Amino acid sequence: MATGLSLRGITKRFGSFTAVDQVDLDVRPGEIHCLLGENGAGKSTLMNVLYGLLPLDGGEIVIDGTPRTFGNPRDAMAAGIGMVHQHFMLVNVFSVTENLMLGREGGPILDAAGAKRRVQELSERYGMPVDPDALIEDLPVGVQQRVEILKALANDARFLVFDEPTAVLTPQEIDDLMRVMQSLRDEGKGIVFITHKLREVRAIADRITVMRRGRIVGHAEPGSSEADLAELMVGRAVDLRVDKKPAQPTAPRLRVRDLRVANPAGGIVVDGIDFDVAGGEILCVAGVQGNGQSELADALLGNMVPLSGTIEMDGVDISRAKPRATIDAGMGFVPEDREVDGFVSNFTIAENLVLNRSNQPPFAHGMALDWGAINRNAEERKQEFDIRAQSVGDHISSLSGGNKQKVILARELSRPLSVLVASQPTRGVDVGAIEFLHKRIVEERDQGTAVLLVSTELEEVEALADRVLVMYRGKVVGIVGSDTPRDVMGLMMAGVPYDEAVAVAQDAPKEETHG
Ligand SMILES: Nc1ncnc2c1ncn2[C@@H]1O[C@H](COP(=O)(O)OP(=O)(O)OP(=O)(O)O)[C@@H](O)[C@H]1O
């Protein structure tokens, strides 16, 4: 009897739209099977069918030669399938152990001591250190993800689906996760790994399957180059590096002086920061996540009120302005967490595309909305940004993750701006869309906008930055050129000042780092 998981002829429709069209996919025990594909290709839908989250319209799921039907995730878990979601399904105010007790497919575990031992045993076995008594809300994202993995393992999952698990992780956390995935594979688990980061695919894949528009379009050899993988994904050659001329900076358009911001618990998270961003330049804020970058962006928009210091946009003090006022004054804003701050999920795509201008002509005249203008704008943006949607009248919640991100960028880049503040602008978007979005951000710069870009992706920083501001524990470690070597940048991200970092890097043996 064949062991393993087979998806045969899986079809999934939403209304008249076929999101997954007769897909065959095998997952063998002891392999990492990478599933690639452009935004909206149907990867998550296929996996949601496998995990019992969506009913299938055709085809079958076969485990160890036996066809199975899953009405819900509990059925899938009972059959040995686990899924690690990008937005974790954990209860924040519960401890690690309590979350594991809740997550049992056979009903809750009632023996707390036994559950705690199980956490310790699994976390040791797979090299995933976790404090069983810690509350989820106190844990960094990477550790919360470990808890999700432990939950699946506690259910004796034999097949594990990781749907874009690295999108929200720091480079160090990504390295840790890769090691965990490899040890799970070596223990005989079958893994499906969805990612848009081709370097990760090259590092870890045993097999690679590529989807496009709901179908499997091919398989690639594990050693394939990033360029070949990109071409197979989007169906054309992709420029993995944006071609950009040197910046022509004008006068500063964003001026920040001695800015201090506290988090809700009162801790100082931005600690006396000074910088300028000129019109016509891209200043990238680099740093390990959690060093004050998010709060800096929120304070610039007006989402957080600074304790002290000033923020000026085109000479006007906006330090205490509300978001609506900074947006109206010409700030474009791409939030770090699109699901929380990026859009209104029960609004349509068309409505979300004008959220920042819904009270202004041509979209509103007085109190009346002009639906003709709103819909025309939506059709144009859909075309221009290649937003894969059936209709601009659909709720934005029906879009795939990468297409939601494209809606936000399309909205923010479609009006004259003084300043663009963009956090992780290409999170979750495919390589083809990254090529386009990077070009658009550079065009925005070349039109004279001051661009502040927060990114934890060193490759993105290298591709886009004219200057790089490195943040560590709420302070500026230094502002350096974008040609600064990666190892020097890495040391600065750990708080080492530039001169010292250069001296240390010169003495250290060279090593490849994850971007
Ligand atoms: N609940 C839904 N209702 C209508 N359409 C949907 C629904 N869920 C997904 N779709 C559509 O199905 C298609 C496939 O989406 P899916 O999320 O599977 O793509 P994906 O390959 O995972 O993309 P990404 O890389 O952007 O995450 C998309 O066109 C999406 O708009």
The ligand as an SDF file (V2000), in Angstrom:
LIG
                    3D

 31 33  0  0  0  0  0  0  0  0999 V2000
  -13.7900   33.0270    0.2810 N   0  0  0  0  0  0  0  0  0  0  0  0
  -13.5170   33.3630   -0.9930 C   0  0  0  0  0  0  0  0  0  0  0  0
  -14.4560   33.8680   -1.8060 N   0  0  0  0  0  0  0  0  0  0  0  0
  -14.1990   34.1940   -3.0820 C   0  0  0  0  0  0  0  0  0  0  0  0
  -12.9810   34.0460   -3.6570 N   0  0  0  0  0  0  0  0  0  0  0  0
  -11.9950   33.5500   -2.9070 C   0  0  0  0  0  0  0  0  0  0  0  0
  -12.2070   33.1820   -1.5380 C   0  0  0  0  0  0  0  0  0  0  0  0
  -11.0310   32.7280   -1.0370 N   0  0  0  0  0  0  0  0  0  0  0  0
  -10.1450   32.7990   -2.0490 C   0  0  0  0  0  0  0  0  0  0  0  0
  -10.7190   33.2930   -3.1660 N   0  0  0  0  0  0  0  0  0  0  0  0
  -10.0730   33.5030   -4.4640 C   0  0  0  0  0  0  0  0  0  0  0  0
   -9.3820   32.3300   -4.8290 O   0  0  0  0  0  0  0  0  0  0  0  0
   -8.1450   32.6460   -5.4680 C   0  0  0  0  0  0  0  0  0  0  0  0
   -7.0230   31.8760   -4.8150 C   0  0  0  0  0  0  0  0  0  0  0  0
   -6.7260   32.4640   -3.5490 O   0  0  0  0  0  0  0  0  0  0  0  0
   -5.6200   31.8660   -2.5820 P   0  0  0  0  0  0  0  0  0  0  0  0
   -5.7210   32.5990   -1.2930 O   0  0  0  0  0  0  0  0  0  0  0  0
   -5.7270   30.4000   -2.5630 O   0  0  0  0  0  0  0  0  0  0  0  0
   -4.2760   32.2940   -3.3700 O   0  0  0  0  0  0  0  0  0  0  0  0
   -2.7620   32.0790   -2.9390 P   0  0  0  0  0  0  0  0  0  0  0  0
   -2.1090   31.2990   -4.0360 O   0  0  0  0  0  0  0  0  0  0  0  0
   -2.6750   31.4980   -1.5790 O   0  0  0  0  0  0  0  0  0  0  0  0
   -2.2200   33.5810   -3.0050 O   0  0  0  0  0  0  0  0  0  0  0  0
   -1.1850   34.4410   -2.0750 P   0  0  0  0  0  0  0  0  0  0  0  0
    0.1800   34.0710   -2.5550 O   0  0  0  0  0  0  0  0  0  0  0  0
   -1.4980   35.8670   -2.4310 O   0  0  0  0  0  0  0  0  0  0  0  0
   -1.4540   34.1050   -0.6510 O   0  0  0  0  0  0  0  0  0  0  0  0
   -7.9950   34.1510   -5.4110 C   0  0  0  0  0  0  0  0  0  0  0  0
   -8.3520   34.6830   -6.6570 O   0  0  0  0  0  0  0  0  0  0  0  0
   -8.9930   34.5850   -4.3620 C   0  0  0  0  0  0  0  0  0  0  0  0
   -9.5050   35.8590   -4.6550 O   0  0  0  0  0  0  0  0  0  0  0  0
  1  2  1  0
  2  3  1  0
  2  7  2  0
  3  4  2  0
  4  5  1  0
  5  6  2  0
  6  7  1  0
  6 10  1  0
  7  8  1  0
  8  9  2  0
  9 10  1  0
 10 11  1  0
 11 12  1  0
 11 30  1  0
 12 13  1  0
 13 14  1  0
 13 28  1  0
 14 15  1  0
 15 16  1  0
 16 17  2  0
 16 18  1  0
 16 19  1  0
 19 20  1  0
 20 21  2  0
 20 22  1  0
 20 23  1  0
 23 24  1  0
 24 25  2  0
 24 26  1  0
 24 27  1  0
 28 29  1  0
 28 30  1  0
 30 31  1  0
M  END
$$$$
